[in-house]
Every structure is written in structure tokens, then in C-alpha cells.
Amino acid sequence: MTRSIYDIPLEPLEGGKTDLGTHRGKVMLVVNTASKCGFTPQYSELEVLWKEYRDKGLVVLGFPCNQFLSQEPGTEKEIAEFCQAEYGVTFPLFAKIDVNGTDEHPLYGELKKSAPGLLGSRAIKWNFTKFLIGRDGRVLRRFAPITAPSKLREAIEQALGGQP
């Protein structure tokens, strides 16, 4: 039986413990991020989406990951400082995780099972893979790293119930 993503333990970037239950009933955009990647400028567009849609029920959630060419080498404090200083990130960020392999975070295990990638592949291929999760906690879509966050507006609006 698939466990609810709302019950999977998470660690916010600033420390402590939480889970996605705090976002129950919201549309979630979950993204594995990195500070030294060619896609790192997507932080800006993710922040725009967060500010534009958060009052309508969207939450953007960033999960730093160092599995792809060590493009997220910093500590949690360094990641937080970089994201704030370079991109003005205010959406929730979490402690660094693995998205593939034996130490894969359980959240990513569930996301990948619910929304396989191209040709049914479950592996996350690179930083800034995005998962759109509906208000009911079900994964609606998986988006490739090359898909700019600004291109997700239609899917986000549909998930929010057609609210522009």
C-alpha cells in the first residue's frame, strides 16, 4: 500500500522536523534543487510562482540535492544564504536529500512511483525535476528539469481549480 505523502517525515532547511501534512489541501510543487547547476536560475521563476499563487493555495517546496555532479556542495546554512541573497527565495526549503539510490528520501520514492519519467523510468535524471501534487495529495504530473517553471502556470491553475 502506498503511504500518504503527508506522513513522510521531513527536515526543514533551518532544522527541526515536519511533514507535508502542514500543506494538506494545498497544491504542491516539489523540486529537487542545486545552487551550482545550469538550471539554478529557475529559483527566480519558482519564487515568482510562489508569490503569484500562494494565496490561491500553491506551495513551492525545494529539496536541495548533491547527487548530480556535486552541484549542491554547501551546508544547509550556506544553501539558505545563497538562495536568499542570489534569488530572494522565500518558499520553504528542506535539508539536503538524496533523490535516487540506496539513501533515497522516502518522499522521492513515492513521487517517482506515482509519476515515472520518460519511458517509465523512475530515476530522477537531474536537478530541478518538478512534481505537481494536487490538493488531495496525489501526484498530477512530473516535469523535466528543462521545463521552465513559468511554463507550469496552466497546470498549476488547473490544479488550483481553474483559479488564475
C-alpha positions as CSV (number, residue, x, y, z in Angstrom):
1,M,0.0,0.0,0.0
2,T,1.3,3.4,-0.9
3,R,1.8,5.6,2.1
4,S,0.4,9.1,2.2
5,I,3.0,11.7,1.3
6,Y,1.5,13.8,4.1
7,D,3.0,11.5,6.7
8,I,6.6,11.3,5.4
9,P,9.0,13.0,7.9
10,L,10.9,16.0,6.5
11,E,13.6,18.3,7.9
12,P,13.3,22.0,7.1
13,L,16.5,23.7,6.0
14,E,16.6,25.6,9.3
15,G,16.3,22.4,11.3
16,G,13.6,20.7,13.2
17,K,11.0,18.2,12.0
18,T,7.9,18.5,9.9
19,D,5.9,16.7,7.2
20,L,3.7,17.7,4.3
21,G,0.6,17.4,6.5
22,T,1.1,21.1,7.1
23,H,0.3,21.7,3.5
24,R,-2.7,19.3,3.3
25,G,-5.4,20.7,0.9
26,K,-2.8,22.8,-1.0
27,V,-1.3,22.3,-4.4
28,M,2.4,21.5,-4.0
29,L,5.2,21.9,-6.5
30,V,8.1,19.8,-5.2
31,V,11.5,20.4,-6.8
32,N,15.0,19.0,-6.3
33,T,17.3,21.9,-6.4
34,A,21.0,22.8,-6.6
35,S,23.0,26.0,-6.2
36,K,25.7,25.4,-8.8
37,C,23.6,24.0,-11.7
38,G,22.9,25.4,-15.1
39,F,19.2,25.3,-14.1
40,T,19.8,27.2,-10.8
41,P,18.3,30.4,-12.2
42,Q,15.0,28.6,-12.1
43,Y,14.9,29.6,-8.4
44,S,13.8,33.0,-9.6
45,E,10.8,31.6,-11.6
46,L,9.9,29.3,-8.7
47,E,9.8,32.3,-6.4
48,V,7.6,34.1,-8.9
49,L,5.2,31.2,-8.9
50,W,5.2,31.0,-5.1
51,K,4.4,34.7,-4.8
52,E,1.8,34.7,-7.5
53,Y,-0.2,31.6,-6.4
54,R,0.5,31.1,-2.7
55,D,-2.7,33.0,-1.7
56,K,-4.7,30.7,-4.0
57,G,-3.3,27.5,-2.4
58,L,0.1,26.7,-4.0
59,V,3.2,25.9,-2.1
60,V,6.6,25.6,-3.7
61,L,8.9,23.2,-1.8
62,G,12.6,23.0,-2.6
63,F,14.7,19.9,-1.8
64,P,18.5,20.6,-2.2
65,C,20.3,17.6,-3.6
66,N,24.0,17.0,-4.2
67,Q,23.7,13.8,-6.3
68,F,24.3,15.4,-9.7
69,L,27.9,16.3,-10.3
70,S,28.1,17.6,-6.7
71,Q,26.2,20.8,-7.7
72,E,24.9,21.4,-4.2
73,P,28.0,21.1,-2.0
74,G,27.1,23.6,0.7
75,T,25.9,23.3,4.2
76,E,22.2,24.0,5.0
77,K,23.2,27.4,6.2
78,E,25.2,28.2,3.0
79,I,22.3,27.0,0.8
80,A,19.9,29.2,2.7
81,E,22.1,32.2,2.4
82,F,22.8,31.6,-1.3
83,C,19.1,31.2,-2.1
84,Q,18.1,34.3,-0.3
85,A,21.0,36.5,-1.5
86,E,21.0,35.4,-5.1
87,Y,17.3,34.7,-5.8
88,G,15.3,36.1,-2.9
89,V,13.9,32.7,-2.2
90,T,11.2,32.8,0.5
91,F,9.4,29.5,-0.3
92,P,10.1,26.5,2.0
93,L,13.4,24.7,1.6
94,F,14.4,21.5,3.2
95,A,17.6,19.8,4.3
96,K,19.7,18.2,1.6
97,I,18.5,14.8,0.5
98,D,19.2,12.0,-2.0
99,V,16.6,11.6,-4.7
100,N,18.0,8.3,-6.1
101,G,19.8,5.3,-4.8
102,T,20.0,3.4,-1.5
103,D,19.7,6.6,0.6
104,E,16.8,8.0,-1.5
105,H,14.4,10.1,0.6
106,P,11.1,8.3,1.1
107,L,9.2,11.3,-0.4
108,Y,11.1,10.9,-3.6
109,G,10.4,7.2,-3.6
110,E,6.7,7.9,-3.5
111,L,6.8,10.7,-6.1
112,K,8.8,8.6,-8.6
113,K,6.5,5.7,-8.1
114,S,3.4,7.9,-8.7
115,A,4.8,9.7,-11.7
116,P,7.5,7.9,-13.6
117,G,9.7,9.7,-16.1
118,L,10.2,9.3,-19.8
119,L,9.7,5.7,-20.9
120,G,8.6,4.7,-17.4
121,S,12.0,5.5,-15.8
122,R,11.7,6.2,-12.1
123,A,15.1,7.7,-11.6
124,I,15.5,11.5,-11.3
125,K,17.8,12.4,-14.1
126,W,18.9,15.9,-13.0
127,N,18.4,18.8,-10.7
128,F,15.2,20.8,-11.0
129,T,12.9,17.9,-11.8
130,K,9.4,19.1,-10.7
131,F,6.4,17.2,-9.3
132,L,3.0,18.9,-9.2
133,I,0.8,17.4,-6.4
134,G,-2.9,18.1,-6.2
135,R,-4.9,19.2,-3.2
136,D,-5.7,15.6,-2.5
137,G,-2.0,14.6,-2.2
138,R,-1.9,12.8,-5.5
139,V,0.9,13.4,-7.9
140,L,-0.6,15.1,-11.0
141,R,2.5,15.5,-13.2
142,R,6.2,15.3,-13.4
143,F,8.1,17.9,-15.3
144,A,11.7,17.6,-16.7
145,P,14.5,19.9,-15.5
146,I,14.5,21.7,-18.8
147,T,10.8,22.7,-18.3
148,A,10.9,26.3,-17.1
149,P,8.7,26.9,-14.0
150,S,7.0,29.7,-15.9
151,K,5.7,27.1,-18.3
152,L,3.8,25.4,-15.4
153,R,1.2,28.1,-15.0
154,E,-1.6,26.3,-16.9
155,A,-1.0,23.0,-15.0
156,I,-0.9,24.9,-11.7
157,E,-4.1,26.8,-12.4
158,Q,-5.9,23.6,-13.3
159,A,-4.7,22.0,-10.1
160,L,-5.9,25.0,-8.1
161,G,-9.3,24.6,-9.6
162,G,-9.1,27.0,-12.5
163,Q,-8.2,30.0,-10.4
164,P,-5.9,32.3,-12.4
